[in-house]
Amino acid sequence: MWQQYLFLDIMKVNPCFTILLCLSLSVSLSSAQQKVKTVRQAVKGPTRFKSLNYLYEISGKGTIAGIHNREPNATPAAWTDEVNKTTGKFPGLWSGDFLFQAENIANRQKMIDEAAVQWKKGAIVNIMWHACNPALEQPCGWDKQGVLSKLSNAQWEELLTDGSKINLRWKDMMDEVAGYLQQLKDQKVEVLFRPLHEMNQGVFWWGGRPGKTGTLKLYQLTHDYLTKKKGLDNLIWVWDIQDFGTLANDAVVYNPGTDYWDVAALDIYDDKSGFSQQKYDIMVKAGSNKPIAIGECQKYPTAEILAKQPKWTFFMGWSELVFSHNTIPEINTLIHAPNVITLDQMKGW
């Protein structure tokens, strides 16, 4: 604001100096102003997706702030609103989940409606799917009969065998979520879709199976069914692993192939090693020149870390864990940092 008054005073005294002043002010834009200019410029990228091209555009320049909105689906923007309440800014990435409990399955429509609202606001839309085990029952719980259950080797082979009972059940479950994703396609909403996340995490029924016939094969099957069979060409596929000590190897043996994903994401929950340069370097290599992101975290990175690791295109805090693992000043400092992009600085779609 002070620059405007200075400009008017000098112009009255010496109009010829106006051009020099404009040039000086242009060069001396604040870092925050530079950030806004960067993220609002025209985006021309290598894909047909506007939001994915945007990730390519900001890679190395800034990182989008995001947060997941976990249960309940009855209030699918609760944690997004909490960030705004805390910082005065909305995250640039909104995330929802199809989920697995009866009440949340019943409220999937509310989650999908919110996804459309967020897209219209100009946010990146991310959707996860904590799916029930297709060999067991749906709805299910967060237990060993549900999301945390296991499949025997024989059941796993059946799941991957076209036309088998478990395989057909998985396709039925995919049909259910495909109907909602089709609604978003009809509204021209692009979705960062992240099913079968943390592929190297053995606690989930789908995860922890390395090799060509392991978890990555189910990811490939899921991708092909939803894109080719169901025609969902509005999905931007996110391949996601977790930051275990075996990360360097996991980034290779759990990779379904670059034809199957658009964004490579790492969930960072090992707070002892944190946002190490080693993890970053592994993901930059695994990303194969595609966008990389922090898929989930409880402890936020700092702006200084993001400056040293600028290719993270977004970070997604995990709902309530953000507020139990970070102080309010820490959250505010990060969200207001010049290299962190919030919704008000995004160009819209």
Number of C-alpha atoms within 10 A of each C-alpha: 5 6 9 8 10 11 16 12 11 14 15 11 10 9 12 11 13 16 10 10 16 12 10 11 12 11 10 11 12 11 12 16 12 15 20 18 15 17 19 13 12 11 18 13 15 11 12 10 17 16 24 22 17 24 26 22 21 22 20 18 20 26 27 26 25 31 30 27 24 21 18 19 24 16 14 25 22 17 23 21 17 17 21 13 11 15 18 13 20 24 26 27 25 26 30 24 26 25 25 23 21 12 14 20 20 15 18 22 16 16 25 21 14 20 26 21 14 20 22 15 16 19 27 30 24 25 22 20 16 20 26 26 26 21 22 16 11 18 17 19 18 14 10 14 17 24 23 20 19 20 17 10 11 8 16 21 16 18 23 18 13 13 12 13 15 21 21 17 17 20 20 13 16 16 16 12 15 19 13 17 24 18 15 21 18 11 13 14 24 24 27 22 25 24 22 25 24 25 27 27 17 15 15 25 26 29 22 18 20 17 15 13 12 21 26 26 18 19 23 15 17 18 19 15 17 19 14 11 10 15 14 20 15 21 25 21 19 26 29 26 27 23 22 17 11 10 19 17 11 20 23 15 17 26 25 20 11 14 8 19 22 20 26 25 27 26 22 25 16 15 14 7 14 15 22 13 13 12 18 20 13 17 24 19 14 18 21 12 11 18 26 29 26 26 29 25 25 21 23 27 19 16 20 12 13 22 17 11 20 19 24 27 27 29 28 25 26 22 23 16 13 21 19 11 15 15 13 13 11 14 20 16 15 20 26 17 17 19 24 26 29 21 21 15 21 21 17 15 15
